[in-house]
């Protein structure tokens, strides 16, 4: 993984297993209040990325569907029990709002969706085809650029916006580097 001077994280070409693992890890790190903007052509893996991110949020990936026709799908936040020194603790994970702007044709139509009203501290918002929305999003957010290399490989570039997202990606880089080191042993 390389990190450019403009804070662009080049993950390079990833096989689908690694691609999904990275997206799941990002989902595990998200706390709510963040937006993830997914750019890429048809078939580049945007919905697969969101499904894996949802898995990291504790949402069953099999329930996550592309909202191409209804534009917005909502998956509520979940609670789970976590054992902490023999004392069970309730852990709340953020919900997910999955937006697909592919069929939205104008900025006015996009603004009528009032996507800014969906963003809160209890949810993560993932937006596919965000070209019309990007200038309205507020920090913290990630821009994820995906490219279809072949049937089993995707190229991934991630740009963090805001200190929270830069910190998240620095932690992700550390985890990836540790995993690569372990695999090399």
Residue frames relative to the residue before (quaternion, step in Angstrom):
aa qw qx qy qz dx dy dz
X 1.0000 0.0000 0.0000 0.0000 0.00 0.00 0.00
X 0.1397 -0.7873 0.5969 0.0663 3.55 -0.89 0.94
X 0.1950 -0.7538 0.6162 0.1190 3.52 -1.19 0.64
X 0.2943 -0.7805 0.5308 0.1498 3.55 -0.64 1.15
X 0.6921 -0.4832 0.3503 0.4060 3.55 -1.33 0.26
X 0.6908 0.4642 -0.2819 0.4773 3.62 1.08 -0.62
X 0.5109 -0.6474 0.4157 0.3835 3.60 1.21 0.33
X 0.4093 0.6328 -0.5351 0.3818 3.54 0.84 1.05
X 0.2276 -0.7774 0.5764 0.1081 3.53 -0.74 1.08
X 0.1799 -0.7825 0.5926 0.0639 3.54 -0.53 1.26
X 0.1710 -0.7978 0.5721 0.0834 3.57 -0.38 1.20
X 0.4158 -0.7299 0.4506 0.3021 3.57 1.25 -0.32
X 0.7006 -0.4209 0.3520 0.4561 3.53 -1.27 -0.47
X 0.0758 -0.8115 0.5791 -0.0184 3.55 -0.67 1.18
X 0.4290 -0.6367 0.5507 0.3275 3.56 -1.07 0.65
X 0.6948 -0.5164 0.2969 0.4031 3.59 -1.17 0.51
X 0.6168 0.5466 -0.3513 0.4443 3.60 1.02 -0.71
X 0.6892 0.4600 -0.2717 0.4894 3.58 0.89 -0.93
X 0.5969 0.5688 -0.3384 0.4534 3.59 1.08 -0.78
X 0.7013 0.4539 -0.2581 0.4853 3.58 0.87 -0.99
X 0.6241 0.5435 -0.3375 0.4486 3.60 1.05 -0.72
X 0.6491 0.5102 -0.3116 0.4704 3.59 0.98 -0.86
X 0.6642 0.4946 -0.3073 0.4687 3.60 0.90 -0.92
X 0.6367 0.5147 -0.3299 0.4698 3.61 0.98 -0.78
X 0.6443 0.5209 -0.3179 0.4610 3.58 0.95 -0.87
X 0.6203 0.5176 -0.3411 0.4805 3.60 0.99 -0.76
X 0.6423 0.5275 -0.3174 0.4566 3.59 0.94 -0.89
X 0.6455 0.5239 -0.3185 0.4555 3.58 0.99 -0.81
X 0.7038 0.4768 -0.2572 0.4594 3.60 1.08 -0.71
X 0.5807 0.5922 -0.3828 0.4068 3.59 1.16 -0.47
X 0.2542 -0.8033 0.5305 0.0926 3.54 -0.98 0.92
X 0.6055 -0.4961 0.3728 0.4982 3.59 1.24 -0.39
X 0.7339 0.3796 -0.3051 0.4736 3.54 -1.05 0.80
X 0.6271 0.5331 -0.3361 0.4578 3.59 1.27 -0.06
X 0.2229 -0.7327 0.6256 0.1484 3.52 -1.33 0.45
X 0.1327 -0.7616 0.6306 0.0681 3.55 -1.09 0.82
X 0.1527 -0.7910 0.5907 0.0450 3.56 -0.65 1.21
X 0.1357 -0.8213 0.5533 0.0303 3.57 -0.65 1.14
X 0.0952 -0.7887 0.6074 -0.0040 3.53 -0.63 1.26
X 0.4152 0.6901 -0.5315 0.2624 3.57 -1.06 0.71
X 0.5836 -0.5823 0.4396 0.3565 3.54 -1.23 0.50
X 0.6874 -0.4133 0.3730 0.4664 3.55 -1.35 0.06
X 0.8191 0.2435 -0.1837 0.4858 3.57 -0.94 0.87
X 0.4981 0.6782 -0.4261 0.3322 3.61 1.22 0.12
X 0.6253 -0.5851 0.3265 0.4001 3.60 1.25 -0.20
X 0.3065 0.7850 -0.4968 0.2074 3.60 1.20 0.29
X 0.7042 0.4397 -0.2744 0.4853 3.61 0.79 -0.97
X 0.6146 0.5317 -0.3488 0.4667 3.61 1.01 -0.69
X 0.6250 0.5294 -0.3298 0.4693 3.58 1.01 -0.79
X 0.6712 0.4876 -0.2990 0.4716 3.60 0.90 -0.94
X 0.6284 0.5315 -0.3411 0.4542 3.63 0.96 -0.80
X 0.6845 0.4731 -0.2835 0.4767 3.58 0.92 -0.88
X 0.6158 0.5262 -0.3373 0.4797 3.57 1.07 -0.71
X 0.6272 0.5325 -0.3236 0.4673 3.59 1.02 -0.84
X 0.6083 0.5522 -0.3371 0.4598 3.57 1.02 -0.82
X 0.6669 0.4968 -0.2899 0.4738 3.58 0.99 -0.84
X 0.6550 0.4884 -0.3014 0.4915 3.58 1.21 -0.51
X 0.5601 -0.6141 0.3810 0.4048 3.58 1.31 -0.13
X 0.5280 0.6022 -0.4080 0.4383 3.58 1.29 0.27
X 0.5009 -0.6617 0.4661 0.3067 3.58 -0.87 0.96
X 0.4306 -0.7433 0.4579 0.2288 3.57 -0.50 1.23
X 0.6108 0.5752 -0.3508 0.4159 3.59 1.15 -0.56
X 0.6431 0.5092 -0.3213 0.4732 3.60 1.22 -0.36
X 0.6035 0.5730 -0.3555 0.4255 3.57 1.19 -0.42
X 0.0192 -0.7936 0.6058 -0.0533 3.53 -0.74 1.17
X 0.5519 -0.5888 0.4659 0.3627 3.54 -1.16 0.55
X 0.2952 -0.7841 0.5197 0.1671 3.60 -0.74 1.01
X 0.0990 0.8506 -0.5120 0.0666 3.59 1.02 0.74
X 0.7735 0.3584 -0.2011 0.4826 3.61 0.85 -0.89
X 0.7476 0.3370 -0.2307 0.5237 3.62 1.00 -0.64
X 0.4478 -0.7528 0.3742 0.3045 3.60 1.39 0.11
X 0.8164 0.0728 -0.0234 0.5723 3.63 0.88 -0.85
X 0.0429 -0.7513 0.6581 0.0249 3.56 -1.01 0.94
X 0.1781 -0.7896 0.5828 0.0718 3.53 -1.02 0.84
X 0.0841 -0.7680 0.6346 0.0197 3.55 -0.98 0.95
X 0.3882 -0.7764 0.4405 0.2292 3.61 -0.40 1.21
X 0.6065 -0.5453 0.4388 0.3772 3.51 -1.32 0.43
X 0.2768 -0.7724 0.5588 0.1203 3.52 -1.17 0.67
X 0.2389 -0.7123 0.6349 0.1801 3.49 -1.30 0.47
X 0.0066 -0.7787 0.6271 0.0184 3.53 -1.11 0.62
X 0.4326 -0.6749 0.5292 0.2781 3.52 -1.23 0.44
X 0.0757 -0.7840 0.6162 0.0017 3.52 -0.93 0.96
X 0.3708 -0.7215 0.5407 0.2226 3.55 -0.87 0.95
X 0.0154 0.7857 -0.6155 0.0601 3.54 -0.79 1.08
X 0.8034 -0.2110 0.0911 0.5492 3.59 -0.18 1.31
X 0.7245 -0.4639 0.2116 0.4639 3.55 0.84 1.11
X 0.6432 0.4642 -0.3431 0.5031 3.61 1.21 0.11
X 0.3481 -0.7385 0.5279 0.2339 3.59 -0.59 1.06
X 0.1104 -0.7821 0.6129 0.0227 3.54 -1.02 0.92
X 0.3941 -0.6889 0.5547 0.2499 3.58 -1.00 0.85
X 0.0878 -0.7807 0.6180 0.0287 3.57 -0.83 1.01
X 0.1939 -0.7803 0.5870 0.0950 3.57 -0.74 1.07
X 0.1611 -0.7624 0.6220 0.0767 3.54 -0.95 0.94
X 0.5501 -0.6217 0.4268 0.3589 3.61 -1.03 0.62
X 0.4857 -0.6149 0.5314 0.3219 3.51 -1.30 0.41
X 0.3485 -0.7212 0.5589 0.2145 3.55 -1.32 0.05
X 0.1227 -0.7243 0.6742 0.0759 3.53 -1.07 0.89
X 0.1081 -0.8020 0.5873 0.0088 3.58 -0.59 1.19
X 0.0633 -0.8140 0.5761 -0.0394 3.55 -0.54 1.25
X 0.0613 -0.7703 0.6341 0.0280 3.57 -1.05 0.84
X 0.1488 -0.8359 0.5269 0.0381 3.57 -0.38 1.27
X 0.2745 0.8071 -0.4892 0.1843 3.61 1.26 0.28
X 0.7597 0.3864 -0.1953 0.4852 3.59 0.92 -0.91
X 0.5317 0.6052 -0.4165 0.4215 3.59 1.27 -0.05
X 0.2502 -0.8467 0.4621 0.0839 3.55 -0.54 1.20
X 0.8098 0.1779 -0.0927 0.5514 3.60 1.11 -0.43
X 0.6343 -0.5251 0.4108 0.3914 3.51 -1.30 0.39
X 0.6226 0.5467 -0.3368 0.4473 3.60 1.02 -0.78
X 0.6510 0.5059 -0.3044 0.4771 3.58 0.96 -0.88
X 0.6452 0.5141 -0.3153 0.4690 3.57 1.00 -0.81
X 0.6642 0.5038 -0.3036 0.4613 3.60 0.92 -0.88
X 0.6072 0.5627 -0.3461 0.4415 3.59 1.11 -0.64
X 0.5908 0.5750 -0.3633 0.4340 3.60 1.20 -0.43
X 0.2247 -0.8123 0.5042 0.1885 3.61 1.26 -0.42
X 0.0597 0.8403 -0.5340 0.0719 3.57 0.87 0.97
X 0.5835 0.5881 -0.3790 0.4123 3.61 1.07 -0.61
X 0.6230 0.5417 -0.3411 0.4495 3.61 1.16 -0.50
X 0.6314 0.5497 -0.3294 0.4367 3.60 1.21 -0.39
X 0.6254 0.5594 -0.3321 0.4308 3.57 1.19 -0.54
X 0.2222 0.7440 -0.6111 0.1535 3.56 -0.81 1.06
X 0.6899 -0.5126 0.3276 0.3925 3.57 -1.26 0.18
X 0.6653 0.4972 -0.3022 0.4678 3.60 1.25 -0.20
X 0.7576 0.3425 -0.1900 0.5222 3.57 1.25 -0.01
X 0.2837 -0.6716 0.6528 0.2056 3.47 -1.39 0.41
X 0.1851 -0.7708 0.6005 0.1047 3.58 -0.94 0.89
X 0.0815 -0.7731 0.6287 0.0205 3.57 -0.83 1.06
X 0.0774 -0.8187 0.5688 -0.0101 3.58 -0.68 1.12
X 0.1892 -0.7482 0.6290 0.0937 3.53 -0.78 1.13
X 0.8219 0.1389 -0.1526 0.5310 3.58 -1.10 0.77
X 0.1950 0.8522 -0.4671 0.1324 3.62 0.83 0.96
X 0.2619 0.8177 -0.4926 0.1416 3.61 1.20 0.18
X 0.7085 0.4391 -0.2651 0.4847 3.62 0.94 -0.81
X 0.7089 0.4907 -0.2433 0.4445 3.58 1.17 -0.59
X 0.5326 0.7004 -0.3944 0.2650 3.59 1.07 -0.72
X 0.6966 0.4726 -0.3063 0.4445 3.61 0.92 -0.71
X 0.6754 0.4827 -0.2928 0.4745 3.60 1.26 -0.15
X 0.5465 0.6345 -0.4004 0.3719 3.59 1.21 -0.34
X 0.2171 -0.7671 0.5863 0.1438 3.56 -1.08 0.66
X 0.6091 -0.5739 0.4120 0.3605 3.53 -1.23 0.54
X 0.5966 -0.1572 -0.7825 -0.0846 1.51 -2.23 1.15
X 0.0958 0.7888 -0.6050 0.0500 3.54 -1.08 0.74
X 0.3057 -0.7053 0.6124 0.1847 3.49 -1.39 0.43
X 0.1835 -0.7025 0.6677 0.1643 3.51 -1.23 0.60
X 0.0909 -0.7812 0.6176 0.0097 3.55 -0.75 1.13
X 0.1049 -0.7930 0.5998 0.0224 3.57 -0.65 1.16
X 0.0906 -0.8194 0.5658 -0.0179 3.53 -0.61 1.23
X 0.0526 -0.7793 0.6242 0.0169 3.51 -1.13 0.73
X 0.3892 -0.7031 0.5547 0.2156 3.54 -0.99 0.96
X 0.1833 -0.7923 0.5742 0.0949 3.59 -0.57 1.14
X 0.7224 -0.2179 0.1567 0.6372 3.54 0.99 -0.97
X 0.7861 -0.3632 0.2087 0.4544 3.60 -1.27 -0.01
X 0.8030 0.2735 -0.1415 0.5102 3.60 1.05 -0.59
X 0.7170 0.4027 -0.2420 0.5149 3.60 1.24 0.19
X 0.0614 -0.7732 0.6310 0.0170 3.54 -1.10 0.87
X 0.3092 -0.7061 0.6035 0.2039 3.54 -1.16 0.69
X 0.0910 -0.8179 0.5681 -0.0077 3.56 -0.89 1.00
X 0.0028 -0.7444 0.6675 -0.0164 3.54 -1.06 0.96
X 0.0765 -0.8032 0.5904 0.0207 3.58 -0.89 0.90
X 0.1251 -0.7762 0.6167 0.0389 3.55 -0.96 1.00
X 0.2216 -0.7850 0.5624 0.1353 3.61 -0.61 1.07
X 0.0951 -0.7688 0.6303 0.0518 3.56 -1.11 0.73
X 0.7567 0.2511 -0.2458 0.5513 3.53 -0.49 1.27
X 0.6249 -0.5801 0.3807 0.3578 3.57 -1.12 0.71
X 0.6244 0.5601 -0.3407 0.4246 3.57 0.99 -0.84
X 0.7060 0.4498 -0.2681 0.4767 3.59 0.92 -0.88
X 0.6003 0.5345 -0.3646 0.4701 3.60 1.08 -0.61
X 0.6455 0.5114 -0.3084 0.4762 3.57 1.00 -0.84
X 0.6313 0.5340 -0.3273 0.4573 3.58 0.96 -0.86
X 0.7072 0.4542 -0.2755 0.4666 3.59 0.84 -0.92
X 0.5960 0.5372 -0.3724 0.4664 3.60 1.08 -0.55
X 0.6415 0.4993 -0.3207 0.4862 3.61 1.02 -0.78
X 0.6347 0.5316 -0.3280 0.4550 3.59 1.00 -0.82
X 0.6371 0.5219 -0.3214 0.4673 3.59 0.95 -0.87
X 0.6398 0.5249 -0.3222 0.4598 3.59 0.94 -0.85
X 0.6617 0.5004 -0.3015 0.4699 3.59 0.92 -0.91
X 0.6568 0.5028 -0.3153 0.4651 3.60 0.90 -0.90
X 0.6678 0.4990 -0.3054 0.4602 3.58 0.89 -0.89
X 0.6382 0.5111 -0.3265 0.4742 3.60 1.00 -0.77
X 0.6457 0.5162 -0.3170 0.4649 3.59 0.98 -0.85
X 0.6609 0.4977 -0.3083 0.4695 3.59 0.95 -0.86
X 0.6281 0.5270 -0.3327 0.4658 3.58 1.04 -0.76
X 0.6570 0.5088 -0.3088 0.4626 3.60 0.94 -0.90
X 0.6563 0.5106 -0.3133 0.4587 3.58 0.97 -0.85
X 0.6719 0.5101 -0.2907 0.4515 3.59 1.10 -0.66
X 0.5875 0.5997 -0.3706 0.3973 3.61 1.22 -0.33
